[in-house]
């Protein structure tokens, strides 16, 4: 039986017993959420210290012998594996914490013995394999903490998105990364606003200046539809019954290079984009790009909405926390343009990246001051072909959008007003 695991679960049990936290929902579920949050700390000792703080456990109410036994094991050779187990099995740890730990009832000891077998598979050595260079390299330095939530929730806390990575030693690491799809979505929004403004239209989310189906194409990658007037117009352009009108496809890509670059769903078919956006990875030892341990890059930010009504009888404020990359963290990633991308499509990519660079924000909670970044770009394409395309073909683009029922007839007035 693993002694580090035994002493860790004993101190977790002692912390649960000493907790003064009040809960409206099942306490064990809440305790499991707090274990998951605490286990994001880089070391087992810091994990247990944070857990005691999260559940409002008075140290004076816990056994001094339990703390002494745990501290003797907290830096042992199995500490990393135990911490990794807590991260992935917080509910099991929470359930074990309610079992009696005495000679008359061996349930606690038996549970620890059952879990001990899992630790042999939790090797956390090694590092991720290095990636090749990108066609367009992107580096982002965090000027403030960066939040980017993953699929996991932990009560009122949001954990940073992580990726499971198989290392050269065969171990599996769970490492933070910023999704390439998130950056792609930001580029899509920025290019959509830019194109509409260049056409003399005013970008609005509530009353968009284009038809709703085309608004979704611009800002969200479209939506597949079998029966609609828009689908009929698109089918007339691109072909029906599984056939493809190459001339219509070429016209679409040439007229709307920004949308062609990103790809979209049109009618009942999907048009692939012309670039691959890769995830952004923080420089650290585990990713093989730095000397800092990945756990030292992470921090927690407290988010709250205070109750301003002075006559309130109940507190209606909101308390939440989000896990972030610390300010100063450097992320590396990039974009590989398709070999078939035209100069105009590459120019659209250059415009989008320049707008992203000028905006200087990534991730969530930007309104709270999180996600301010300084972006550096290598091998940025020439933006002029795309800028010239929008400037010189504005009337033709508007007429094309009207023809495929992507914009109302009134959109033609934006060109006439400037003639």
Helices and strands as residue ranges (DSSP letters): H 3-18, H 27-38, H 44-54, G 59-61, H 64-73, H 79-88, H 90-96, H 107-116, G 119-121, E 136-142, E 146-147, E 149-154, E 157-160, E 162-166, E 172-178, H 180-198, H 212-220, H 229-238, H 246-255, H 257-262, E 264-266, E 269-271, E 275-277, E 280-282, G 294-297, E 298-305, E 318-325, E 330-337, H 343-359, G 366-368, E 373-378, H 384-392, H 394-403, G 409-411, H 412-416
